[in-house]
């Protein structure tokens, strides 16, 4: 069994060699030092089952049960960087999963509101985040396609599962000037990682960033 120190060394190597300076030439290197610091700080091995802990700092998704996965670290990093987060931001996350992306966000922003449709994850994730000292996260079980209107509008929104179109409710819950990043595409196929920005006048712009492969967003819309 690896020690916490061993995990830390592996985590820092992953960030340095895979995320900040990826060996795959088609990848975009992550340069935001705040994002890189968060990736170095959050112990990914605490967000997977003990038998998978030794694979935590490989750059790939891992199963977390209920047909869901913890996202690839590089994808977590690039999606977080695209949001251009600040210390004062209020962020909505759709698809809590294991809580790993949630923790990365919580390292950076003022508060994270996160919605997860799989009820079986709720107690484990809340306990995990509490044990790791995150007090700036609110979580609820529900259909993330509808967002979390009570605390809208948001400075940024991140969706960690793929709808086949951009949910209108999430666009409505963006502040003017806000950014949203999400994979968009059909089930069981490669999707497009998409950056959505809302201008000051409320107009929407979309940009395809790269290919992605996520589990589908589930809920009443699907």
N, C-alpha and C positions, 0 to 999 in steps of 0.2 A: 504493500500500500504506500502510495506517495505521500510525503509530508506536505504541509501547507507551504513550506519554503520551496519544495520541488515544484509544486503547482505554480507558485509565483514566478519562478525562473522560466517555466514553460510558457506561461501567459505572456511575460514580457518579450520572450523570443518570438512568439506568434505575432504580437503587435508590431515588433520591429521588422521582422522578415516577411510577413505575409500581408499585413494591412498597410503599414506605412511605406513599404518598399516591395510590393508584390512581384513575384518572379514571373507571373504570367503577363506578357507584354500588352495584352488587350485590356487589362484591368486598369482602373483609375486608382492611383495611390491616394490614400487618405492622408491629408495634411493638417487638418484641424487639430491643434495640440490639446484642446479641451476634450475632444472626442477620443483621441489616443490615450490620454490620461485616464478617462473613464474606463476604457477597455482594459487598461493595465490594473485598474483598481477592483473591478467587479470579478469575484471568484466564480467563473463559469461552472466549475466542477460541483458547486453547491446547487446547481439548477438542473442536474441530471441525476439519474439513479446511481447508486454506488458502483454498480458493475460497469457503468459507462464513464465513470469519473476519469479514468486513465486516458480517455479519448477526448476530453473536454477541450483541449487546445489544438486539436486538428481542425483544419478549416473546412468544416462541413456540418450539415444539420445532423441532429441525433434524435431518435424517437423519445417522446415523453409520455406516451400512452394516449388512449382514446383517438388513435389515428392522427395525432398531432406531432409536431417536431419543434425542437429548439433551433432557431435560425442559425445559419452559417455565420461565424463571427465577421467575416469580411462584409457580408450583406448588412449585418447590423451596423457596422461602422459606416458604410457608404450611405445608408439611409439616414442615419443620425446626422452625418455631416451635411447632407443635402438640406436639412431643415434649418441650418444656420441658427442654432439655439443660443439663448442668452440666459443669464441667471434669473431674470425676471419673468421668463416665459411660463405660461400655463399651457400644458400640452395634453391632447387627447390621444390615447393609444387604443386602437381597435385590434383585439386579439392578444390577450395577456399571455396565454400559453404558460410556460414555466416561470415567467416573470423576469427573465434575463434582460430582454430589451427594456422592460420597465425600469430595472435597476440602472441600466446605462443612462436612460433619460433622467432618472432621479438624481444621479450624480451631477447633472448639468443644470437643471431648470428649477424653478420655484416650486411647481407642483405638477404631478402627473395624475390624470384621471384615466383609468384603464377599464375596458369592458371585455369580458370573456364569456362566451356562450356555453362553454363546457363547465357545468356546475362542479364536477369532481375536482377541478383544479383549484377552486376558490380557497378552501381552508389551508391547503398546502402552500399556495403562493403567498397568502397573507402572513402565515407563520414564517415562511422563509424570508420575506422582505423585512418583517419585524425583527427577526433574529439577526439580520445583517445591518440593522440600524436605520432603515429607511422610514422616515416619518412624514415624508412629503408625497405619499401615494394614496389615492383613494381608488378602490376597486369595487365593481359590481358585476353580477352575472346578468347578461342580457344579450340582445341582438345588436351587435356592433354596427350593422348596416344603418341603424337609426342614430348612431352616435350617442351622445350623452347631453341632451339639450339643456338640462338644468344648469350646467356650468359653462355653457357656450356664451360668447364666442371664444375661440381658442387662437393662440398665437401660432400653433403648429399642430398638425395631425399626422399620425403615422398609422398605417394599416399593415398588419403583419400576416395577412391571408389575402388571397386573390379573389376579388369579385370580377365578373365579366364586363362590368362597366363601373364608372365612378359613381358612388352613391350620392344622390342629390342632397340628402340630409347632411352629409359631411361637408359639402360645399357651403351649404347654408350656415353651418356652425363655424366657419372660418372667419376670423377678423379680416378687415381690409389690411392688406399687406402680409397676410399669413401664407404659410407654405404647407402643402400636404404631399407626402410621398407614399406610394402604394404600388403593388404589382397589379396589373390589369390584364385579364385574358381568360380564355376558356379553361374549364377543368381538365386536369391531366395533360396539359400542354405547357410549353414554355410561354411565359407571360412577358409583358413589357413593364419594367420598373418605370413608373411615371411620376414626374414632379408637376404638381398643380400649384399655381400661384394665383392669389386673389389681389388684384390691383386696388389702389385706393378708391377707385370709382365702382368697385364691385365686379369688374370684368375678370374673366377667368382665362388663364393661359395654361397650356399643357406642353410638357416636354418629355419625350421618351429618352431615358438615360442609358439603359442597358437591358439585356435579357435577364430574366429571373425565373425561378421555379419555386412556388410556394403552394402550400395546401390551399384548397378553395375556402373562400369566406362562406360560412353557412349561416342560415337564418331564414326568416319568412320570405325573403326576396328570392331565395335560390330554388 
